Amino acid sequence: MTLGTITICATQEKKPYRNRLAQAMGCVILPILLLFALGVSGQTTSKQLFNFDWKFHRGGAIGAENGSYDDSKWRNVELPHDWSIEDLPGKNTAFDSKAVGQVSTGFTEGGVGWYRKEFIMEASDKNKITSLTFEGVYMNAYVYLNGKLLKTHPYGYTEFTVDITNNINYGKRNVLAVKVNNVGENSRWYSGSGIYRNVWLQAKDNTHLKKWSNFIHTKTATENKAQVVIENQILNLDTEKQSIKVVHQITDANNKIVFKDERLHALNASDSLLLKLTASINKPLLWDIDRPNLYTLKTIVYKNDRIVDLQTTKFGIRDIKFSTSGFNLNDRVLKLKGGCIHHDNGILGAKAYKAAEIRKIQLLKDAGYNAIRTAHNPPSTGFLDACDSLGMLVIDEAFDCWADGKNPYDYHLYFEKNWKSDIEAMVLRDRNHPSVILWSTGNEIPFKNQKAVVKSGNEISSYIKFLDPTRLTTSGVHELSAKKDALFATTDIAGYNYAAGGDHNSKDVYQIDHERMPNRIIYESEAYPLEAFDSWMKVLKYDYVIGAFVWTALDYYGEASIGWKGYWPDEKIYPWSTAYCGDFDIVGNKRPASYYRDALWKTNQLSVFVSPPVPTFEHNPNRMDWSKWHWEDVLPDWNWEGYEGKVLNIVTYSSCDEVELFVNNKSQGKKKNSTENKYRLTWPVAYSAGEIEAIGYNKGKKVSTQILKTAKKPALIKLKASKNTLTANKQDLVYVEVDITDLEGNVAPKADNLINFEINGAGEIIAVGNANPLSLESLQEKNIKAFKGKCLVVIKSTKQAGDVTLKATADGLKSSEITIKSSN
C-alpha cells in the first residue's frame, strides 16, 4: 500500500516540467511504501530517503532560493555531505594555515554553502501532511521551498522537521534550497560543514502518529518475565471526528509475535489521543552488552479499514540501576570501560554513513570498550542503532556550552531561545535506544559556580526527566572542588573530568568528595591517556566510581596536536590537523595506548613496542604539566638501520604474571609483571636486525606470544576489505586497509610510497587517507602516501549490482587488487 508518490527530478538539464511528461523529462517517480518489515528505529515507514540528486555550491549565491535561479554550473552531490573535508577551491588539500578555526578545526574551513534539489509531488498527495526531516546540518540551516523561507535551525547536531504541506506546487516542479552558514569561530573541534546526515521526505495522512511520540521502555525485567510500557500519541488533523483502530505488535529477532493488542478509539476533530499500555513478555531475551537482543514494536493506525500510519521501533528489554555500590545492568555490576568520541568519521569528515558508524563501534567493541560518551553533542541515529545492535552503552550528551560561550559564534548565541527544542530533539529521538543509559546536560560549562548557571542546569535536567522519567542525568565537570557541589546537585550522576591523578598513598579527589558527599555516584567523564593506570585502578578500588572515559577513544580532526605537542599551541602547529590522542588513529589503526588498555581490561594480554632512537615528531618544550593527552613514544618497529649497537628500550604491556623477552633467539631474561610496575616492563637492548619475541606466562604456563621482525625491502601491496559484500544503494561502504610489506608479509614500517588506486565496477572511491597527523594530502584523490607502511581507502556502492574491483599500484612494488560483490 502506498501513501502516495514523489517524483525526483534530474537537475542536470533545464526542461519544462509537466506531470504527464515527468518520466520523459528525466524524472523518477518513486512510491512511498508502507514497508512492514522495515526496522528503522523510531521512524515511520512512510519516509523516503531524500539523499540523492542534489546540487551544491560552496560560497554565497544570491537568489539561490528561487526556482528561476540557474544552478547548471553547480556540482552534483549526494548526502550525507561535508564540504570541510573536501579540497579547498583551487587547492589539492582541505587544510589551510589561515583557516578561521585554526587549531580547533584542524585548519579546515567552514564558510557558506548552498544545496538545491528539484522534485514533483503528485496531485494525489495534496490532502496529506508533507514534511522534510533533516537529521543534522552544521550549522545555521535556512530551508527554502519555492523561494519561501520555511525554517531556520541553528544547532548543528539536532534533528529538525519542516512542514512543507502548504508550500508545495502539487503536480508541478518544486525547488528545495538549503543555505548552510558555518562561519566564524564556532567549534572547539572539527565539526564539518553542510547536510552531513540523512534527509527524509514524508507524506502522512491527516490522522497519524505524532513524531517521536512512540515511547517504549522497560518497567520490570527478569529472565522469566518482563513488563514493557508503550506510549504514543495520535493526531487527528481532520475537520471531522474519526473512528480508528490502533494495533501494537511486538516481535522478537526471529519475527515471532510475543505481544499484540488491538483497540478501537474515537478521535475528535483537530484533537489528539494519548495511548499507554503495558505489554507482558514471558521469558524475554534481555538486552546486554554481550547479548544485544532487540525486539520490534509495530504501531499501526487504521482509519476506514485502511492503514494510514505505521511506526516501526527497535527496542531492548533491560534493567539499569545506579547506586554507590555500582552500575547494574540486569542485576549485574558492571564497570564502564569508556571512551569519549566526537561525531566525525575520520577521513570521511562528518558524513554520517550508517556503515561508518557500525565500523566505529565495532572497532571499539573489539578493543574492550563497553561504553561511549558522545562528546559533546547528540550523535547520529545510525550511531545509536549501531550501539544497540552491537551492545555498546552510551552517555548521550547535549551541549558543550550553555548561555556563556567558548567561541564567539558557538551555541551560546542560541541557547536561551533553543535549548528546550534541542533537548526535545535529543531525548525524544533517542529515548527508545536501549544503549542509552544516561543523559548528559553538558560539558565543562563556563562560570559553573554562578547561580544563573546552576539554575540552567536544574532546568535542563528537570526537562530531560519530564521527557524521559526512566533515565538519570549527568554532566562533565572539570576543576573539581567543593565549589562545584551546587552544579553537581543539578544532575544525578557526577561526571569528573580528569580526576584520577595523585599519590596512591594520600587521599585523592574521590575519597575527599566521598567523605563529604557519601551518596554521590561518580565516574571519570574524561581521563588522560597518560593516567590510564591510575584512572582504572581507582575505578576498581571504589564501588561508587562506576567507570572511566578516556579522552579519546578515536582520533579526530581538530584540537590539532594535543596528543603530542599538547598545550599551549604555538604558531608552528600547522600542518598538524588531527588531535593525535585517540586509542585508534584517524584511519582506524590501533595505537599503543589501546594495547596498554588491553593489559588493564583483559587477561593474557601481551604487546611489544620499541622506543625509537629519535622522536617520531618534534616535541613542544613548553608543554604544560597538566596537558597529558599524549602517550609515550613507542612503535611496533624493529627497523633501525644505522643504529646498530645503539641501546634501545623494548617495552611490553601485559596482564600476564611474567614476561620473557628474546632478541634473535637469545633470552634477555624473564621479569615479573603486576600492578607494581603498572603492567609495563622495559628491556634495554643493543639494536641488531632480526626478531624480537615476547612470551607471557600465567602461573608458569605460556599464554601469549608476540613477535616483531625486521622487515626486508618493501616489495608488495596487500589489500584487506572490511567486508566482502556491499548493498547497491549508494549508501553502503567498505573500508580497504592497504599495507606495504616485504616478500614475507611483514609490514614495512618506514614505507611511505605513493599508492595509486583504480576502481572499476559498481563502486566509487569516496575517501583515501593515512594516519600521518601532518599530512596535507587530498582526502578525495585516488592516491595517497603510506604512513608507517599503511593507508586506507573507502569505497561507496552505486545503485547498480555487480563486482567492484580495486587495484593498488606503486613504483617499485608489486600491485594488488581486490573484488567486492555488490547486490540489491
C-alpha positions in Angstrom: 0.0 0.0 0.0 1.3 3.4 -0.8 0.9 6.8 0.9 1.5 8.4 -2.5 4.2 9.1 -4.9 7.1 11.5 -5.2 8.9 12.5 -8.4 12.6 13.2 -8.1 13.7 15.4 -11.0 17.2 15.1 -12.5 18.7 18.6 -12.5 21.5 18.2 -15.0 19.4 19.7 -17.7 16.8 22.5 -17.7 13.5 21.4 -19.2 9.8 22.4 -18.9 8.1 20.4 -16.2 4.7 18.8 -16.7 3.4 16.0 -14.6 2.4 13.7 -17.6 5.9 14.2 -19.1 7.8 13.6 -15.9 9.4 10.4 -16.9 10.4 11.6 -20.4 12.0 14.7 -18.8 14.4 12.7 -16.7 12.3 12.5 -13.5 11.9 9.3 -11.5 8.6 8.5 -9.9 9.1 6.8 -6.5 6.4 5.2 -4.4 6.4 5.9 -0.7 5.7 2.4 0.6 4.4 1.2 3.9 7.1 -1.5 4.4 6.1 -3.6 7.4 9.5 -5.3 7.6 11.5 -2.0 7.8 13.4 -1.9 11.1 14.5 1.7 11.3 14.5 2.8 15.0 11.9 5.3 15.9 11.0 6.3 12.3 7.7 5.9 10.4 7.9 3.7 7.4 6.3 6.3 5.0 9.7 8.1 4.9 11.5 8.4 1.6 15.3 8.8 1.8 15.9 12.2 0.2 19.7 11.9 -0.2 20.1 11.9 -3.9 20.2 14.3 -6.9 21.3 17.4 -5.0 23.2 20.4 -6.4 25.8 22.1 -4.3 27.7 25.4 -4.4 30.4 26.4 -1.9 30.1 30.1 -1.2 27.4 32.8 -1.5 24.7 32.6 -4.1 22.3 35.5 -4.2 18.8 34.4 -5.1 19.6 30.6 -5.0 16.4 30.0 -3.0 14.3 30.9 -6.1 13.1 28.4 -8.6 14.3 30.5 -11.5 17.9 30.5 -10.3 20.4 28.9 -12.7 22.3 26.2 -10.9 23.5 24.5 -14.0 27.2 25.1 -13.1 26.7 23.7 -9.6 28.1 20.3 -8.9 26.1 17.2 -8.2 26.3 15.7 -4.7 24.7 13.0 -2.6 24.1 13.1 1.1 25.5 12.8 3.6 27.8 15.6 2.5 30.6 17.6 4.3 32.4 20.3 2.3 35.0 21.0 5.0 36.8 17.6 4.4 36.9 18.3 0.6 39.7 20.1 -1.2 39.6 23.8 -0.9 38.7 25.6 -4.2 41.8 25.7 -6.4 43.9 23.6 -4.0 44.7 20.0 -3.6 44.1 19.9 0.1 41.4 20.5 2.7 43.8 22.3 5.0 44.9 25.9 5.2 47.2 27.6 7.7 44.9 30.6 7.6 41.7 28.7 8.3 39.4 30.6 10.6 39.1 27.7 13.1 42.9 27.3 13.2 44.0 24.6 15.7 40.4 24.0 16.8 39.1 22.7 13.5 42.4 21.2 12.4 42.9 24.0 9.9 39.9 23.1 7.8 37.4 25.7 6.6 33.7 26.3 7.1 32.0 29.2 5.4 28.7 29.3 3.5 27.3 26.5 1.3 24.1 26.1 -0.8 22.2 23.0 -1.7 19.3 22.7 -4.2 17.0 19.9 -5.2 14.1 19.7 -7.6 11.1 17.3 -7.2 7.5 16.9 -8.1 4.8 15.8 -5.7 1.8 14.1 -7.3 -1.6 15.9 -7.1 -3.0 12.8 -5.3 -0.8 13.8 -2.3 -2.4 17.2 -1.9 -4.5 16.1 1.1 -1.6 14.7 3.1 0.7 16.3 5.6 4.1 16.5 3.9 7.4 17.3 5.7 11.1 17.2 5.4 13.3 15.9 8.2 17.0 16.8 8.4 18.9 14.6 10.8 21.8 17.0 11.0 23.1 20.2 9.3 26.1 22.0 10.5 25.2 24.8 11.2 22.6 27.6 10.9 20.4 26.0 8.3 18.0 28.0 6.3 15.4 25.9 4.5 13.5 27.4 1.5 10.8 25.9 -0.7 9.9 27.6 -3.9 11.6 30.8 -2.8 10.0 31.0 0.7 12.0 30.6 3.9 10.2 27.9 6.0 12.6 27.1 8.7 15.9 28.2 10.4 17.8 25.8 12.7 21.0 27.0 14.3 22.2 23.9 16.2 24.3 21.7 14.1 23.7 18.4 16.0 20.0 18.0 16.4 17.3 16.7 14.0 14.6 19.1 12.8 11.5 18.8 10.7 10.0 21.3 8.2 6.3 21.2 7.3 6.1 21.9 3.6 2.4 21.0 3.0 1.2 24.5 2.3 4.1 25.4 0.1 4.2 22.6 -2.4 3.2 23.0 -6.1 1.4 19.7 -6.5 1.9 18.1 -9.9 4.5 20.8 -10.8 8.2 21.4 -10.3 9.3 22.3 -6.7 12.7 23.7 -5.8 14.1 23.0 -2.3 17.0 25.1 -1.3 19.1 24.9 1.9 21.6 27.6 2.9 24.2 26.5 5.5 26.0 29.2 7.3 29.1 27.8 9.1 31.1 31.0 9.6 33.3 32.3 12.3 34.9 30.5 15.3 32.0 28.3 16.5 33.5 25.0 17.5 36.4 23.6 19.6 36.8 20.6 17.3 36.2 19.5 13.8 32.5 20.0 13.1 32.3 19.6 9.4 30.0 21.7 7.2 26.8 21.0 5.4 24.0 18.5 5.3 26.1 15.8 6.9 23.3 13.4 8.0 20.3 12.0 6.2 17.3 13.9 4.8 13.9 12.3 4.6 10.6 13.3 2.9 7.4 12.1 4.5 3.8 12.2 3.3 1.2 11.3 6.0 -2.5 11.1 6.4 -4.2 13.8 8.5 -4.6 11.1 11.1 -1.2 9.9 12.2 1.2 9.2 15.0 2.9 12.3 16.3 6.6 12.4 15.6 8.7 10.9 18.4 5.6 10.1 20.4 6.3 6.3 20.3 8.0 5.6 23.7 8.7 2.1 24.8 10.5 1.3 28.0 11.1 -1.5 30.5 9.1 -1.4 33.6 10.3 -4.7 35.1 12.6 -7.3 33.7 13.8 -10.7 34.8 14.8 -13.7 32.8 11.3 -15.1 33.4 9.1 -12.1 32.7 9.2 -8.5 31.6 6.7 -5.7 31.6 7.2 -3.2 28.8 5.3 0.2 28.8 4.2 1.5 25.4 3.2 5.1 25.0 2.2 7.1 21.9 0.1 10.0 20.7 -2.2 10.0 17.7 -3.2 13.3 16.0 -6.4 13.9 14.0 -5.9 17.0 11.9 -9.2 16.4 10.0 -12.2 18.6 10.5 -14.3 15.6 11.3 -14.4 13.0 14.1 -12.6 9.8 13.2 -13.0 6.2 14.3 -9.6 4.5 14.3 -8.1 1.1 15.2 -4.7 1.0 16.7 -2.6 -2.2 16.7 0.5 -2.6 18.8 2.5 -5.7 17.9 5.9 -6.8 19.4 8.1 -9.4 17.6 11.4 -10.9 18.6 14.5 -11.2 16.5 13.0 -14.3 14.8 9.9 -12.3 13.8 7.8 -14.3 16.3 4.9 -12.3 17.8 5.3 -12.1 21.5 2.6 -9.4 22.1 -0.3 -8.0 20.2 -3.0 -5.5 21.2 -5.9 -4.1 19.0 -8.2 -1.4 20.2 -10.9 0.9 18.7 -10.9 4.6 19.5 -12.9 7.7 18.7 -10.8 10.7 17.9 -12.4 14.2 17.8 -11.7 16.6 15.0 -8.5 18.6 15.5 -7.7 16.6 18.6 -5.1 14.1 19.8 -5.3 10.8 21.7 -2.7 9.7 24.3 -2.3 5.9 24.5 -0.5 4.0 27.2 -0.5 0.2 27.7 1.7 -2.4 29.3 2.9 -5.5 27.5 3.9 -8.6 29.4 6.5 -10.8 27.7 7.4 -14.2 29.0 11.0 -15.4 29.2 12.3 -12.2 27.5 15.7 -12.1 25.8 17.3 -9.3 27.7 19.4 -6.6 26.0 23.0 -6.7 27.3 26.4 -5.7 26.1 27.3 -9.3 25.3 23.8 -10.3 24.1 22.3 -7.2 22.4 18.9 -8.8 21.9 16.4 -6.5 20.2 12.6 -6.5 19.8 10.5 -4.7 17.3 7.3 -2.7 18.1 5.0 -2.0 15.2 2.3 0.6 15.9 -0.3 0.6 13.1 -3.1 3.1 12.8 -6.2 2.1 10.7 -8.9 4.5 9.5 -11.8 3.3 7.5 -10.2 -0.2 7.4 -7.1 1.1 5.7 -3.7 1.7 7.2 -2.9 5.4 7.5 0.3 5.2 9.5 2.8 2.7 10.8 5.8 3.2 13.0 8.5 0.5 13.5 10.6 0.9 16.6 13.5 -1.3 17.6 14.0 -1.6 21.4 15.7 -3.7 24.0 14.4 -5.1 27.3 16.9 -4.3 30.0 17.1 -3.1 33.6 19.7 -0.5 34.7 20.3 0.9 38.2 22.9 3.3 39.6 23.9 3.3 43.3 27.1 3.9 45.4 27.5 0.2 45.1 28.0 0.5 41.3 26.2 0.5 38.0 23.9 -2.5 37.5 22.9 -3.9 34.1 20.3 -6.7 34.5 21.3 -7.1 38.2 25.0 -7.5 37.3 27.5 -5.0 38.5 29.4 -3.6 35.5 32.3 -1.1 35.4 32.1 1.2 32.5 35.1 0.8 30.2 34.5 4.0 28.4 35.8 6.3 25.7 34.8 9.8 24.6 34.4 10.4 20.9 33.5 13.3 18.7 30.9 12.8 16.0 33.1 12.7 12.9 34.2 9.6 10.9 37.8 10.3 10.3 38.8 10.8 6.7 35.1 10.9 5.8 34.8 14.0 7.8 31.4 14.5 9.5 29.5 12.4 6.9 27.3 10.0 9.0 27.0 6.9 6.9 25.4 4.0 8.7 28.3 1.7 7.7 30.8 4.2 9.1 29.1 4.3 12.4 28.9 0.5 12.6 32.7 0.2 11.8 33.4 2.8 14.5 31.5 0.9 17.2 32.9 -2.5 16.1 36.5 -1.2 16.4 35.8 0.0 19.9 33.9 -3.1 20.9 36.7 -5.4 19.7 39.1 -3.3 21.8 37.2 -3.9 25.0 35.1 -0.8 25.3 31.6 -1.2 26.7 30.6 2.5 26.9 30.8 5.7 24.9 30.3 9.3 25.8 29.1 11.3 22.8 31.3 14.4 23.4 29.9 16.9 23.2 26.6 16.7 21.3 23.9 14.2 20.3 25.2 11.6 17.7 23.5 10.4 14.6 20.7 7.9 14.7 22.9 5.4 12.8 25.5 5.7 15.6 22.9 4.7 18.2 21.5 2.0 16.0 25.0 0.5 15.8 25.4 0.7 19.6 22.0 -1.0 20.1 22.9 -3.9 17.7 26.5 -4.4 18.8 26.0 -3.9 22.6 27.6 -0.6 23.5 26.4 1.6 26.3 26.0 5.3 25.7 26.1 8.6 27.6 24.1 10.9 25.3 25.4 14.5 25.6 23.5 17.6 24.7 25.8 20.7 24.7 29.4 21.9 25.1 28.2 25.3 26.4 25.0 27.0 27.6 24.4 30.7 27.8 28.2 31.5 28.0 30.2 30.6 25.0 33.7 29.1 24.4 33.9 30.6 21.0 32.5 33.9 19.6 29.9 32.2 17.4 29.1 29.0 19.1 25.8 27.7 20.6 25.7 30.2 23.4 24.2 32.7 20.9 21.1 30.4 20.5 20.9 28.7 23.9 18.2 30.8 25.6 15.8 30.5 22.7 16.5 27.0 21.6 17.7 24.8 24.4 14.3 23.3 25.1 13.6 22.3 21.5 17.2 20.9 21.1 16.8 18.9 24.3 13.5 17.6 22.9 15.2 16.6 19.7 17.8 14.6 21.6 15.7 12.9 24.3 12.5 12.2 22.2 14.5 10.9 19.3 16.9 8.7 21.4 14.9 7.5 24.3 13.9 4.2 22.7 17.5 3.1 22.3 18.5 0.5 24.9 22.1 1.6 24.6 21.5 5.0 26.1 21.9 4.8 29.9 22.4 8.5 30.8 21.6 11.9 29.5 24.4 14.5 29.8 23.3 18.1 30.1 26.7 19.5 29.1 30.4 19.6 29.3 32.7 21.9 31.3 30.1 24.6 31.3 31.7 28.1 31.8 31.1 30.0 35.1 29.8 26.9 36.7 29.8 28.4 40.2 27.3 31.2 39.3 23.7 31.0 40.3 22.4 31.5 36.8 24.5 28.6 35.5 23.2 26.3 38.3 19.7 27.5 37.5 20.1 26.5 33.9 21.5 23.1 34.9 18.4 22.4 37.1 16.1 23.5 34.3 17.8 21.3 31.7 17.9 18.3 34.0 14.3 18.7 35.0 13.1 19.0 31.5 15.0 15.9 30.4 13.3 13.9 33.2 9.9 15.3 32.2 10.6 13.9 28.7 12.1 10.6 29.9 11.5 9.7 33.5 13.2 6.3 33.1 16.8 7.6 32.9 19.1 9.7 35.1 21.1 12.8 34.2 24.8 13.7 34.4 27.3 16.3 33.1 31.1 16.5 32.7 32.7 18.9 35.2 36.3 20.0 35.5 38.4 21.9 38.0 37.0 19.8 40.8 36.4 21.1 44.2 33.6 21.6 46.8 32.7 24.8 44.9 31.2 22.6 42.2 28.7 20.9 44.6 25.8 23.2 43.6 26.4 22.3 39.9 26.7 18.6 40.7 23.4 18.8 42.5 21.7 19.6 39.3 22.2 16.1 38.0 22.0 12.6 39.4 25.4 11.1 38.5 28.6 13.1 38.8 31.0 13.2 35.8 34.5 14.1 36.9 36.8 15.3 34.1 40.5 14.4 34.9 40.2 13.2 38.4 42.5 10.2 38.6 45.9 11.8 39.2 47.5 11.9 42.5 49.5 9.9 45.0 48.1 6.5 45.9 49.4 7.0 49.5 47.3 10.1 50.1 43.7 10.9 49.7 42.5 11.6 46.2 39.6 13.7 45.0 37.3 10.7 45.0 38.0 9.9 48.7 37.8 13.5 49.7 34.5 14.0 47.9 33.0 10.7 49.1 33.7 11.7 52.7 31.9 15.0 52.1 29.1 13.6 49.8 28.8 9.9 50.6 25.7 9.4 48.4 27.4 10.8 45.3 27.8 8.3 42.4 30.8 9.2 40.3 32.5 8.3 37.0 35.6 9.9 35.3 33.9 11.5 32.4 37.2 12.4 30.8 40.5 10.7 31.6 44.0 11.4 30.4 45.6 8.6 28.3 48.8 9.1 30.3 47.0 8.4 33.5 45.3 5.2 32.2 46.7 3.0 35.0 45.7 5.4 37.9 42.4 6.0 36.3 41.4 2.4 36.0 42.8 1.3 39.4 40.6 3.9 41.1 37.6 2.7 39.2 38.3 -0.8 40.5 39.1 0.4 44.0 35.9 2.4 44.7 32.4 1.0 44.3 31.0 4.4 44.0 33.2 5.2 41.0 31.4 3.3 38.2 33.8 3.8 35.3 36.2 6.0 33.3 36.0 7.5 29.8 39.4 8.2 28.1 39.9 11.3 26.0 39.7 9.9 23.4 38.8 6.5 22.1 39.2 7.6 18.4 41.4 10.2 16.9 39.7 13.2 15.2 40.5 16.3 13.2 40.7 19.4 15.3 42.3 20.3 18.6 45.4 19.7 16.5 48.4 18.0 18.1 47.1 18.0 21.7 48.1 14.3 21.8 51.7 15.2 21.0 52.6 18.8 21.5 49.9 19.5 24.0 49.0 22.9 25.3 49.7 25.6 24.7 49.8 25.6 20.9 52.1 28.0 19.1 52.1 29.3 15.5 54.2 26.4 14.3 51.4 23.8 15.0 50.4 23.8 11.3 50.4 21.5 9.4 49.2 19.3 12.3 45.5 18.5 11.6 44.5 15.7 14.0 44.4 15.7 17.8 46.6 12.5 17.7 45.3 11.4 21.1 43.0 8.5 20.2 43.4 4.9 21.1 42.8 4.4 17.4 44.3 6.7 14.8 42.4 8.7 12.2 42.1 5.8 9.8 41.2 3.2 12.5 44.6 1.6 13.3 45.0 0.5 16.9 47.6 2.6 18.7 49.9 1.7 21.6 47.7 3.3 24.2 44.9 0.9 23.2 47.2 -2.1 23.7 48.1 -0.8 27.1 44.3 -0.6 27.9 44.1 -4.3 26.8 46.5 -5.1 29.7 44.3 -3.2 32.1 41.0 -4.6 30.9 41.7 -8.2 29.8 43.6 -11.3 30.8 46.5 -13.0 29.0 47.4 -9.8 27.1 50.8 -9.0 25.7 52.1 -6.5 23.2 55.6 -5.3 22.4 57.0 -2.0 21.2 60.2 -0.1 20.8 61.2 3.4 21.9 62.7 5.0 18.8 66.2 6.4 18.9 64.9 9.7 17.7 61.4 11.2 18.5 58.7 10.4 16.0 57.8 14.1 15.8 59.3 17.3 17.2 58.3 17.9 20.8 56.9 21.0 22.4 59.4 22.0 25.1 56.8 24.3 26.7 54.0 21.8 27.1 52.1 22.5 30.3 52.3 19.8 33.0 48.5 19.4 33.0 48.5 18.6 29.3 48.5 14.8 29.4 46.6 13.7 26.3 49.8 12.2 24.8 51.2 8.7 25.1 54.8 7.5 25.3 56.6 7.5 22.0 56.8 3.8 21.2 56.3 1.9 17.9 55.9 -1.7 16.7 59.1 -1.2 14.7 62.4 -3.2 14.7 63.8 -1.5 11.6 66.5 0.9 12.7 69.2 0.8 10.1 72.1 3.0 11.1 71.6 2.5 14.8 73.3 -0.9 15.1 74.7 -1.4 18.5 72.8 1.5 20.0 70.8 0.6 23.1 67.0 0.9 22.5 64.3 0.3 25.1 61.9 -2.6 24.3 58.6 -2.1 26.1 55.9 -4.7 26.8 52.3 -4.1 28.0 51.0 -7.2 29.6 48.4 -8.6 32.0 50.5 -11.8 32.4 52.3 -12.7 35.6 55.6 -12.8 33.9 57.1 -11.8 30.6 60.3 -13.2 28.9 62.0 -11.4 26.1 64.1 -12.9 23.3 66.2 -10.9 20.8 67.4 -13.0 17.9 66.6 -16.2 19.9 68.7 -15.0 22.9 66.8 -14.6 26.2 67.0 -11.2 27.8 65.5 -12.5 31.0 62.1 -13.2 32.5 60.5 -10.4 34.5 57.7 -10.4 37.0 54.7 -8.2 36.0 52.0 -6.8 38.2 50.4 -3.5 39.3 53.7 -2.7 41.0 55.2 -1.9 37.6 51.8 -0.8 36.2 51.8 -3.7 33.7 54.7 -2.2 31.8 58.1 -3.8 31.5 61.3 -2.4 29.8 64.4 -4.1 28.4 67.4 -2.1 27.2 68.8 -3.9 24.2 71.5 -3.2 21.7 69.9 -3.0 18.3 70.6 -5.6 15.7 68.3 -6.5 12.9 66.3 -9.7 13.3 63.5 -10.7 15.6 62.1 -9.8 19.0 59.9 -12.4 20.7 58.0 -11.7 23.9 56.3 -14.5 25.8 53.8 -14.1 28.5 53.2 -16.6 31.3 50.4 -17.0 33.8 51.1 -19.4 36.7 54.1 -20.7 34.9 52.2 -21.5 31.7 52.8 -19.9 28.4 49.6 -18.0 27.4 50.7 -15.4 24.8 53.5 -14.7 22.3 54.2 -11.6 20.3 56.9 -11.1 17.7 58.4 -8.1 16.0 60.6 -8.7 12.9 62.9 -6.5 10.9 61.1 -6.1 7.6 63.2 -6.5 4.5 62.9 -4.3 1.4 59.3 -3.2 0.7 58.0 -5.4 -2.2 54.2 -5.9 -2.1 51.0 -4.1 -1.6 48.4 -6.0 0.4 44.7 -5.2 0.4 42.2 -6.2 3.1 38.5 -5.3 2.9 36.3 -4.8 5.9 33.6 -7.0 4.3 33.1 -9.0 1.1 29.7 -7.6 0.0 28.1 -4.3 -0.5 24.4 -3.2 -0.7 23.8 -1.5 -4.0 22.0 1.6 -2.5 24.6 4.4 -2.9 25.0 4.5 0.9 26.9 1.4 1.9 30.6 1.5 2.5 33.6 -0.9 2.5 36.9 0.0 4.1 40.0 -1.4 2.4 43.2 -1.4 4.5 46.4 -1.1 2.5 49.7 -2.5 3.7 53.2 -2.3 2.2 55.1 -5.5 3.1 58.2 -7.4 2.3 58.2 -10.7 0.5 57.5 -12.5 3.8 54.4 -10.4 4.6 56.0 -8.2 7.3 54.7 -4.6 7.2 57.5 -2.2 6.2 57.2 0.4 9.0 59.3 3.0 7.2 57.5 2.7 3.8 55.9 5.9 2.6 55.3 5.1 -1.1 52.7 6.9 -3.1 49.9 4.4 -3.7 47.7 4.9 -6.7 44.2 3.4 -6.9 42.0 2.4 -9.7 38.4 1.3 -9.3 36.1 -0.4 -11.7 32.5 -1.7 -11.5 29.7 -0.9 -9.1 31.5 1.3 -6.6 33.4 4.6 -6.2 36.2 5.8 -4.0 35.0 8.5 -1.7 38.0 8.9 0.6 41.6 8.0 1.0 43.9 8.7 3.9 46.7 7.8 6.2 47.5 8.3 9.9 50.1 11.0 9.4 48.8 13.9 11.6 50.9 16.3 9.5 49.8 15.2 6.1 48.3 17.9 3.8 47.3 15.4 1.1 43.9 15.4 -0.5 41.5 13.0 1.0 39.4 12.8 -2.2 42.1 11.9 -4.8 42.7 8.4 -6.0 46.2 8.3 -4.5 47.8 8.8 -1.1 51.2 8.2 0.6 51.5 5.4 3.0 52.4 6.3 6.6 54.4 3.7 8.5 53.6 1.3 5.7 49.8 1.8 5.9 46.9 3.7 4.4 43.2 3.4 3.8 40.6 3.5 1.0 36.8 3.9 1.5 34.6 2.7 -1.3 30.9 3.5 -1.6 28.4 1.4 -3.5 26.4 2.7 -6.5 22.8 1.7 -7.3 24.0 -1.0 -9.7 24.7 -4.5 -8.6 27.9 -6.2 -9.7 31.5 -6.6 -8.9 33.6 -3.8 -7.5 37.4 -4.1 -8.2 40.0 -2.0 -6.5 43.6 -2.1 -7.9 46.5 -0.6 -6.0 49.9 0.2 -7.6 53.1 2.0 -6.6 56.5 2.4 -8.2 58.8 -0.5 -7.2 56.1 -2.6 -5.6 54.0 -5.5 -6.8 50.5 -4.3 -7.4 47.4 -5.8 -5.8 43.7 -5.9 -6.4 40.6 -7.0 -4.6 37.0 -7.6 -5.6 33.9 -7.0 -3.6 30.4 -8.1 -4.6 27.6 -5.5 -4.6 24.0 -6.7 -4.7 20.5 -5.3 -4.3 
